[in-house]
């Protein structure tokens, strides 16, 4: 609960996708999954989409990994990786 309270005061305006991604991990681990999912989506939308890292490596997404919205975010990241590879 203390982590959630501290994170509630973090201003996210102007943050790049990479920073938003790591902040999303913090929100996920603190139990604020709604804010985490929004930040994960924002990160991918702002061109931070390391699909393999998100899908396979980082343990900090575990609180949202089972959620359908997170699955959609992963699919969006995969599409962006594929488009970049072309």
Secondary structure, DSSP 8 states (H G I E B T S, - for coil): -HHHHHHTT---TT--HHHHHHHHHHHHHHT-HHHHHHHHHHHHHTT---HHIIIII-GGGHHHHTSHHHHHHHHHHHHHHHHHH-
